Amino acid sequence: MSSPLRSGDALQFKSDIKSFNYHYLSFAVFRYKNWSSRFLIEAITAYFSVHAIQFLLLMFCLSFLFMYAIIQLLGFNDSRYHQYKIIIAILALFFFPINLLFEGAGIIATMANYYVPMCLMAYVLLIFKQVTKTYILQLLAFLFAIQQEQFALLGLIIFSVAIGYQIYQKLSVLKYVPFFILSIGGILSAKLSPGNAIRNAVETNVRFPEFQSINLLRKLDMGFIKMSYDLLFNGSVSLFFILMLISILIFSIIRKTLHQTIGLSTIILIIVLPYLQLWTPASKIKIIYDTFPKDTKGNVLSATGHSIATTFPDLAMLMLFIGIMLMTWTVLTTYRDRIIVFTLLIGGVATKMLLSLSPTIYISGIRTFIPMIFAVFLITIYFIKLILEQLIPHQEQIIVK
């Protein structure tokens, strides 16, 4: 009986690598020219398709690195919050269920393409917390993370905002510039890769022939509708979205901000009640979306019309997102908090919308939400930290110089 690790793309990779005499970089070059821009990711996917035990060891080490990075990045290493670090681990189980997020193309392939870049991205973001001797290691980690174009875009947004903030504060931007340049390189690599062009042509022809004839605005519209639908009606995706909103709601209750509390409560009810078979405006979105042409897996197959009926999902979701942003902006009290949260929120949405430019958004499934889930996970933990700051009595600490 084969191992669950020996499933999906890993089986094909294990077979293909033999014809390259196990020269993993040569295999990655071939894939870059003929199928994928993710050069380093393709190499390690092939390697771990052969060495499954080493793959498990790497996942353990990266999971530890991920937890360490989040704890350090969001300040849970402070003695005031030491006993609450377990919250991060517990929430991670809800945000990143392996059996749901990382099995689409097989565990090894999916985790190599998403989990590994995500863990390394968390480590890279420690650059905002401290500058240490690990700077070069963080650059190398980022070089790998940006092989995944969604994380390259997330990095570009984060470091663009960081550089803009530093310039505004008349501070040095030197340490952020290399990350900014690398993120641009990651996006250009994906755009210019001959393998990506071949893959898009093949998958468009086979799965979505109409895609090439759709204009850019309509592609973005379809991607927005697809993302919105999953956020509202795909239980596996909705969970992380709802958890983020609950964390913001609790913060607003503690701060006794009445308007934000009522607004966020209403938004959460709009999202949750349809799961209980109760009507909300979100129910109408589902009714309309269910009329769109789809394949047997529920993926949209055709461009939708331009009538009032088919623009309702757009309008409803835009109003919902605007409401969330307004509530979030006003419940936060400092511009620093607002910049951090909105950079992550906008970055997370952008990583999903990026795939609107490719037919793979309708093929790859839930795993394409992982960069967004990562951003929302950071936002949720950030609000939990803000909640704890309100609840835990502040004790003056003696600073030893």
Legacy VTK file of the C-alpha trace (Angstrom):
# vtk DataFile Version 3.0
C-alpha trace
ASCII
DATASET POLYDATA
POINTS 401 float
0.000 0.000 0.000
1.446 3.379 -1.026
2.020 6.154 1.488
-0.263 9.221 1.410
2.927 11.168 0.680
3.320 9.230 -2.553
0.263 10.798 -4.123
-0.644 13.489 -6.617
2.180 15.232 -8.460
4.815 13.515 -6.290
4.205 10.247 -8.151
4.813 11.912 -11.499
7.853 13.816 -10.195
9.375 10.632 -8.797
8.948 8.970 -12.165
10.210 11.937 -14.218
13.319 12.573 -12.145
14.682 9.138 -13.048
15.047 10.211 -16.665
17.270 13.072 -15.427
19.459 10.651 -13.428
18.306 12.440 -10.270
19.880 15.746 -11.329
17.317 17.923 -9.596
18.526 21.292 -10.881
18.543 20.027 -14.476
14.999 18.849 -13.951
14.056 22.269 -12.550
15.568 24.015 -15.608
13.520 21.753 -17.864
10.341 22.533 -15.917
11.093 26.275 -16.009
11.332 26.144 -19.783
8.352 23.868 -20.287
5.852 24.183 -17.449
6.513 26.315 -14.350
8.417 29.433 -13.265
8.936 28.020 -9.741
12.496 26.898 -10.380
13.664 26.121 -6.821
10.264 24.810 -5.756
10.211 22.366 -8.662
13.681 21.163 -7.654
12.805 20.436 -4.030
9.453 18.914 -4.998
11.310 16.418 -7.153
13.868 15.818 -4.400
11.315 15.162 -1.677
9.233 12.998 -4.002
12.186 10.630 -3.726
13.138 11.341 -0.088
9.855 11.358 1.848
11.416 10.949 5.314
13.577 14.022 4.789
10.445 15.851 3.678
8.747 15.072 7.012
11.799 16.282 8.930
11.832 19.519 6.932
8.121 20.114 7.595
8.725 19.660 11.332
11.623 22.143 11.312
9.717 24.662 9.201
6.653 24.411 11.456
8.861 25.175 14.434
10.422 28.093 12.526
6.957 29.378 11.610
5.756 29.348 15.229
8.980 30.960 16.431
8.763 33.694 13.788
5.122 34.541 14.543
5.782 34.662 18.305
8.772 36.970 17.827
7.174 39.084 15.118
3.985 39.859 17.051
5.636 40.273 20.434
4.402 37.151 22.210
7.956 36.568 23.447
7.333 39.388 25.948
6.954 38.110 29.515
3.449 39.639 29.710
2.214 37.340 26.970
4.356 34.285 27.617
1.466 32.118 28.823
-0.691 33.066 25.817
1.673 31.762 23.134
-0.360 28.555 22.979
-3.148 30.594 21.335
-1.002 30.948 18.211
-0.483 27.195 17.915
-4.173 26.458 18.480
-5.309 28.982 15.883
-2.747 27.636 13.408
-4.551 24.275 13.531
-7.767 26.009 12.427
-6.146 28.246 9.827
-3.886 25.624 8.215
-5.566 22.167 8.294
-3.222 19.973 6.283
-5.943 17.584 5.145
-7.922 20.452 3.567
-5.333 22.934 2.338
-2.392 20.800 1.259
-3.766 17.785 -0.590
-4.917 19.357 -3.841
-1.912 18.234 -5.891
-0.646 15.769 -3.303
0.865 16.578 0.071
4.500 16.910 -1.018
3.820 19.039 -4.099
1.269 21.308 -2.430
3.312 21.869 0.721
6.460 22.530 -1.305
4.568 25.119 -3.360
2.708 26.797 -0.494
3.638 25.705 3.020
7.393 26.030 2.575
7.186 29.572 1.082
4.701 30.574 3.802
6.964 29.439 6.648
9.950 31.144 5.065
7.908 34.308 4.538
7.107 34.398 8.259
10.827 34.120 8.988
11.607 36.894 6.476
9.154 39.270 8.156
11.282 39.175 11.303
13.336 41.816 9.508
10.758 44.286 10.851
11.414 43.183 14.406
15.168 43.097 14.542
18.271 43.280 12.388
20.642 40.506 13.285
23.330 38.340 11.772
20.502 36.352 10.129
19.920 39.057 7.514
21.615 37.036 4.771
19.600 33.963 5.751
16.417 36.007 5.493
17.393 37.181 2.021
17.985 33.561 0.977
14.683 32.512 2.525
12.928 35.292 0.630
14.646 34.231 -2.593
12.910 30.881 -2.198
9.561 32.301 -1.021
9.191 34.546 -4.088
9.405 31.505 -6.341
5.707 31.324 -5.489
4.311 34.341 -7.340
1.527 35.027 -4.825
4.065 35.385 -2.021
6.210 37.516 -4.338
3.266 39.905 -4.720
2.591 39.875 -0.965
6.256 40.664 -0.355
6.197 43.466 -2.911
3.216 45.104 -1.201
4.657 44.727 2.305
8.106 46.054 1.444
6.706 48.854 -0.728
4.683 50.087 2.241
7.693 49.631 4.555
9.915 51.701 2.279
7.236 54.386 1.922
6.805 54.518 5.693
10.556 54.767 6.266
10.855 57.589 3.754
7.948 59.416 5.401
9.644 59.028 8.783
12.971 60.132 7.214
14.589 56.841 8.144
16.916 54.543 6.223
15.336 52.154 3.716
18.553 50.300 2.924
17.685 47.027 4.647
14.323 46.760 2.831
15.474 47.567 -0.708
16.964 44.104 -1.488
13.675 42.441 -0.495
11.753 44.914 -2.654
13.986 44.156 -5.643
13.759 40.404 -5.131
9.963 40.547 -4.962
9.874 42.372 -8.301
12.217 39.723 -9.685
9.882 36.956 -8.500
6.909 38.512 -10.279
8.910 39.140 -13.479
10.179 35.563 -13.414
6.615 34.262 -13.295
5.538 36.659 -16.046
8.455 35.965 -18.403
8.870 32.242 -17.790
8.426 30.284 -21.050
7.118 27.386 -18.983
4.315 29.480 -17.506
3.272 30.613 -20.984
3.111 27.004 -22.172
1.183 25.881 -19.102
-1.375 28.692 -19.362
-1.921 27.948 -23.051
-2.452 24.240 -22.390
-4.738 24.685 -19.395
-6.737 27.439 -21.082
-7.299 25.295 -24.158
-8.289 22.236 -22.149
-10.270 23.728 -19.266
-11.377 27.242 -20.157
-11.136 28.018 -23.915
-13.111 31.248 -23.507
-10.563 32.701 -21.084
-8.280 34.303 -23.695
-11.158 36.250 -25.262
-12.220 37.838 -21.959
-10.917 41.355 -21.311
-8.835 42.206 -18.257
-11.646 43.933 -16.354
-13.940 40.942 -16.820
-11.219 38.522 -15.679
-10.769 40.559 -12.512
-14.542 40.652 -12.064
-14.814 36.874 -12.359
-11.888 36.386 -10.006
-13.488 38.735 -7.488
-16.800 36.875 -7.669
-15.056 33.515 -7.277
-13.016 34.744 -4.291
-16.076 36.321 -2.685
-18.146 33.190 -3.117
-15.501 31.020 -1.467
-15.093 33.469 1.408
-18.841 33.334 2.059
-19.924 29.817 1.147
-16.890 27.531 1.153
-16.816 26.425 4.785
-13.108 25.597 4.677
-12.317 29.139 3.532
-15.036 30.985 5.458
-13.670 29.738 8.775
-10.463 31.815 8.695
-12.393 34.850 7.423
-14.908 34.575 10.276
-12.177 34.055 12.893
-10.504 37.275 11.791
-13.793 39.166 12.033
-14.488 37.703 15.489
-11.073 38.867 16.731
-11.826 42.398 15.497
-15.310 42.240 17.050
-13.952 41.207 20.456
-11.459 44.072 20.311
-14.249 46.526 19.515
-16.357 45.187 22.417
-13.453 45.562 24.845
-12.836 49.100 23.616
-16.597 49.782 23.964
-16.912 51.186 20.446
-20.655 50.775 19.886
-20.910 51.517 16.158
-18.061 49.175 15.239
-19.464 46.435 17.482
-22.890 46.646 15.854
-21.417 46.830 12.352
-19.070 43.863 12.794
-21.794 41.798 14.492
-24.083 42.452 11.536
-21.412 41.474 9.010
-20.644 38.242 10.872
-24.352 37.362 11.002
-24.688 38.003 7.257
-21.909 35.476 6.663
-22.852 32.871 9.281
-26.672 32.696 9.079
-26.815 31.147 5.553
-24.962 28.125 6.997
-27.968 27.762 9.337
-30.344 27.920 6.363
-31.445 31.446 7.272
-31.753 34.224 4.697
-29.358 37.179 4.526
-28.221 39.350 1.578
-25.418 36.796 1.168
-28.041 34.179 0.322
-28.935 36.149 -2.815
-25.285 36.110 -3.867
-25.286 32.323 -3.660
-28.492 32.035 -5.670
-27.012 34.130 -8.482
-23.614 32.458 -8.381
-25.218 29.025 -8.588
-26.639 29.978 -12.003
-23.159 30.471 -13.499
-21.895 27.650 -15.783
-19.570 25.300 -13.861
-17.759 22.002 -14.203
-18.369 18.948 -12.024
-16.108 20.387 -9.301
-18.032 23.650 -9.116
-15.448 25.754 -10.944
-16.770 28.578 -13.134
-16.459 27.671 -16.797
-17.737 30.750 -18.545
-17.787 34.508 -18.290
-20.927 35.867 -16.692
-23.206 38.499 -18.201
-23.406 42.194 -17.456
-27.017 42.414 -16.298
-28.139 43.883 -12.989
-28.624 40.361 -11.641
-25.037 39.300 -12.259
-23.556 42.516 -10.891
-25.361 42.039 -7.571
-22.611 39.742 -6.180
-20.023 42.410 -7.018
-21.984 45.220 -5.386
-22.923 43.189 -2.322
-19.372 41.999 -1.695
-17.899 45.461 -2.299
-20.258 46.893 0.292
-19.352 44.072 2.671
-15.603 44.633 2.208
-15.971 48.394 2.533
-17.914 47.858 5.744
-15.200 45.576 7.122
-12.467 48.069 6.223
-14.331 50.994 7.756
-15.026 49.092 10.974
-11.417 47.904 11.158
-9.929 51.330 10.405
-12.027 53.128 13.001
-11.657 50.545 15.767
-7.867 50.883 15.618
-6.447 53.868 17.464
-3.010 54.400 15.924
-1.870 54.878 12.342
0.864 52.304 12.914
-1.745 49.628 13.682
-3.831 50.718 10.717
-0.887 50.565 8.320
0.110 47.082 9.498
-3.392 45.617 9.365
-4.390 47.196 6.057
-1.118 46.271 4.368
-1.753 42.633 5.282
-5.440 42.822 4.373
-4.858 44.416 0.975
-1.872 42.172 0.340
-3.877 39.055 1.129
-6.712 40.013 -1.213
-4.225 40.969 -3.943
-2.558 37.537 -3.826
-5.878 35.902 -4.611
-6.902 38.446 -7.235
-3.564 37.930 -8.988
-4.774 34.519 -10.101
-7.699 36.156 -11.876
-5.192 36.673 -14.697
-4.771 32.917 -15.077
-7.286 30.123 -15.684
-5.655 28.215 -12.830
-7.843 30.178 -10.390
-10.666 27.856 -11.453
-8.514 24.725 -11.335
-6.169 24.901 -8.348
-8.886 25.134 -5.697
-8.557 26.093 -2.053
-4.751 25.997 -1.903
-4.605 29.286 -3.820
-6.048 30.927 -0.683
-2.979 30.030 1.407
-1.149 33.394 0.993
-4.385 35.180 1.934
-4.930 32.841 4.888
-1.378 33.597 6.022
-2.062 37.360 5.904
-5.391 36.977 7.729
-3.729 34.722 10.319
-1.255 37.513 11.076
-4.096 40.033 11.338
-6.041 37.764 13.699
-3.038 37.206 15.976
-2.304 40.928 15.844
-5.808 41.719 17.129
-5.467 39.063 19.816
-2.304 40.844 20.941
-4.226 44.150 21.014
-6.989 42.468 23.042
-4.465 41.132 25.544
-2.917 44.597 25.852
-6.328 45.864 26.930
-6.967 43.022 29.381
-3.584 42.437 30.996
-2.650 45.019 33.625
0.473 46.818 32.478
3.405 46.435 34.799
6.348 48.756 34.466
9.456 46.849 33.600
12.992 47.863 34.603
15.139 48.230 31.536
18.701 47.188 32.109
21.123 49.103 29.956
LINES 1 402
401 0 1 2 3 4 5 6 7 8 9 10 11 12 13 14 15 16 17 18 19 20 21 22 23 24 25 26 27 28 29 30 31 32 33 34 35 36 37 38 39 40 41 42 43 44 45 46 47 48 49 50 51 52 53 54 55 56 57 58 59 60 61 62 63 64 65 66 67 68 69 70 71 72 73 74 75 76 77 78 79 80 81 82 83 84 85 86 87 88 89 90 91 92 93 94 95 96 97 98 99 100 101 102 103 104 105 106 107 108 109 110 111 112 113 114 115 116 117 118 119 120 121 122 123 124 125 126 127 128 129 130 131 132 133 134 135 136 137 138 139 140 141 142 143 144 145 146 147 148 149 150 151 152 153 154 155 156 157 158 159 160 161 162 163 164 165 166 167 168 169 170 171 172 173 174 175 176 177 178 179 180 181 182 183 184 185 186 187 188 189 190 191 192 193 194 195 196 197 198 199 200 201 202 203 204 205 206 207 208 209 210 211 212 213 214 215 216 217 218 219 220 221 222 223 224 225 226 227 228 229 230 231 232 233 234 235 236 237 238 239 240 241 242 243 244 245 246 247 248 249 250 251 252 253 254 255 256 257 258 259 260 261 262 263 264 265 266 267 268 269 270 271 272 273 274 275 276 277 278 279 280 281 282 283 284 285 286 287 288 289 290 291 292 293 294 295 296 297 298 299 300 301 302 303 304 305 306 307 308 309 310 311 312 313 314 315 316 317 318 319 320 321 322 323 324 325 326 327 328 329 330 331 332 333 334 335 336 337 338 339 340 341 342 343 344 345 346 347 348 349 350 351 352 353 354 355 356 357 358 359 360 361 362 363 364 365 366 367 368 369 370 371 372 373 374 375 376 377 378 379 380 381 382 383 384 385 386 387 388 389 390 391 392 393 394 395 396 397 398 399 400
